[in-house]
Amino acid sequence: MAGREPVLNLTVKEETHRVRLVVEGDIDLVTAAEFRRVLADTAARHERLVLDLTGVVFIGSVGISALYRHADRLAAVLVAPGSLIARALSIAGFSMLIQPTVVGEPRSRRPPPA
């Protein structure tokens, strides 16, 4: 990751019968506090939410830990097919709590360097 700052974009979308938290970028040591804060705030205000991780490029153990903490409030977790995120959640055993839903087209593992 040398040469580029980790970027994390978080967008809460209130839809007709659900709330969706759209996450884009990296969830790592630099961005984890913001991710945890927004996830916790959104989970506290809404009984069930959809977490859209299709735009996430990297998730570290700090991000997976936040998912475990709020798993009871997640109606669905969306991941891109063949993504490192889908693999990381599988390895971490997250599917024992909630099965991630694969959506969209396969994406490259990392964006090209700037």
Protein Blocks (a to p, Z undefined) as FASTA:
>chain_A
ZZiacdddddddddfkbccdddedjddfklmmmmmmmmmmmmmmpmbacddfklpfbdcf
klmmmmmmmmmmpmbdcddehiaklmmmmmnommmmoccddedjdddfbdcdZZ
